[in-house]
Amino acid sequence: MFRVIFILLAFISLSATAALTGCHTMSGAGQDIEQGGEAISDEADKHTD
C-alpha cells in the first residue's frame, strides 16, 4: 500500500514539474516571437519612410 502511494505521489510531482516547465517555455517563446515581430516591424518602418 505504501509503495503504491509513493509511486502515485512521485508521478504527480513529476507531472506538475513538467507542466510548470512547459508553461515557462511557452511564455518565453511568446516573448521571443513578439520581440522578433517588433524588430521586423521597425525595419519595415525604416524602409517605408
Backbone hydrogen bonds in HBPLUS format (Angstrom, degrees):
<---DONOR---> <-ACCEPTOR-->    atom                        ^
c    i                          cat <-CA-CA->   ^        H-A-AA   ^      H-
h    n   atom  resd res      DA  || num        DHA   H-A  angle D-A-AA Bond
n    s   type  num  typ     dist DA aas  dist angle  dist       angle   num
A0005-ILE N   A0001-MET O   3.15 MM   4  6.47 161.9  2.19 152.4 156.7     1
A0006-PHE N   A0002-PHE O   2.91 MM   4  6.11 159.4  1.95 150.0 156.2     2
A0007-ILE N   A0003-ARG O   2.94 MM   4  6.14 162.7  1.97 149.8 153.9     3
A0008-LEU N   A0004-VAL O   2.95 MM   4  6.11 158.2  2.00 146.8 153.2     4
A0009-LEU N   A0005-ILE O   2.90 MM   4  6.11 162.3  1.93 153.1 157.3     5
A0010-ALA N   A0006-PHE O   2.95 MM   4  6.12 155.7  2.01 147.7 154.8     6
A0011-PHE N   A0007-ILE O   2.94 MM   4  6.12 156.8  1.99 146.9 153.1     7
A0012-ILE N   A0008-LEU O   2.98 MM   4  6.22 160.6  2.02 149.9 154.9     8
A0013-SER N   A0009-LEU O   2.93 MM   4  6.09 158.3  1.98 146.3 152.3     9
A0014-LEU N   A0010-ALA O   2.98 MM   4  6.18 162.9  2.01 150.1 154.4    10
A0015-SER N   A0011-PHE O   2.94 MM   4  6.08 155.8  2.00 147.5 154.7    11
A0016-ALA N   A0012-ILE O   2.94 MM   4  6.11 159.2  1.99 148.8 154.0    12
A0017-THR N   A0013-SER O   3.00 MM   4  6.20 158.5  2.05 147.0 153.0    13
A0018-ALA N   A0014-LEU O   2.97 MM   4  6.16 159.6  2.01 146.7 152.1    14
A0019-ALA N   A0015-SER O   2.93 MM   4  6.14 156.8  1.99 147.9 154.5    15
A0020-LEU N   A0016-ALA O   2.97 MM   4  6.16 163.9  2.00 151.9 155.7    16
A0021-THR N   A0017-THR O   3.00 MM   4  6.12 158.0  2.05 147.9 154.1    17
A0022-GLY N   A0018-ALA O   2.96 MM   4  6.09 154.8  2.02 144.5 151.4    18
A0023-CYS N   A0019-ALA O   3.06 MM   4  6.34 150.2  2.15 145.4 152.9    19
A0024-HIS N   A0020-LEU O   3.18 MM   4  6.47 160.1  2.22 147.9 152.0    20
A0025-THR N   A0021-THR O   2.97 MM   4  6.17 153.5  2.04 147.7 155.7    21
A0026-MET N   A0022-GLY O   2.98 MM   4  6.17 163.4  2.01 151.4 154.8    22
A0027-SER N   A0023-CYS O   2.97 MM   4  6.13 154.3  2.04 144.9 152.6    23
A0028-GLY N   A0024-HIS O   2.97 MM   4  6.12 160.9  2.01 146.5 151.1    24
A0029-ALA N   A0025-THR O   2.92 MM   4  6.14 154.8  1.98 147.0 154.5    25
A0030-GLY N   A0026-MET O   2.92 MM   4  6.08 156.0  1.98 145.1 151.3    26
A0031-GLN N   A0027-SER O   3.07 MM   4  6.36 153.3  2.15 145.9 152.7    27
A0032-ASP N   A0028-GLY O   2.97 MM   4  6.22 157.6  2.02 148.5 154.6    28
A0033-ILE N   A0029-ALA O   2.94 MM   4  6.15 161.6  1.97 152.7 157.3    29
A0034-GLU N   A0030-GLY O   2.97 MM   4  6.12 156.2  2.03 143.4 150.3    30
A0035-GLN N   A0031-GLN O   2.96 MM   4  6.20 159.7  2.01 149.3 154.2    31
A0036-GLY N   A0032-ASP O   2.96 MM   4  6.18 154.0  2.02 146.1 153.7    32
A0037-GLY N   A0033-ILE O   2.92 MM   4  6.17 156.0  1.98 149.2 155.4    33
A0038-GLU N   A0034-GLU O   2.97 MM   4  6.25 153.6  2.04 148.0 155.3    34
A0039-ALA N   A0035-GLN O   2.99 MM   4  6.23 154.6  2.06 145.8 152.3    35
A0040-ILE N   A0036-GLY O   3.04 MM   4  6.30 158.0  2.09 148.7 154.2    36
A0041-SER N   A0037-GLY O   2.92 MM   4  6.10 159.5  1.96 146.8 153.0    37
A0042-ASP N   A0038-GLU O   2.87 MM   4  6.07 156.4  1.92 148.3 154.6    38
A0043-GLU N   A0039-ALA O   3.04 MM   4  6.26 160.1  2.08 147.3 152.1    39
A0044-ALA N   A0040-ILE O   2.93 MM   4  6.14 157.0  1.98 149.5 156.2    40
A0045-ASP N   A0041-SER O   2.94 MM   4  6.17 154.5  2.01 146.9 153.7    41
A0046-LYS N   A0042-ASP O   3.03 MM   4  6.32 149.4  2.13 145.0 153.1    42
A0047-HIS N   A0043-GLU O   3.19 MM   4  6.46 150.0  2.29 146.6 153.4    43
A0048-THR N   A0044-ALA O   3.11 MM   4  6.25 125.7  2.42 143.2 156.7    44
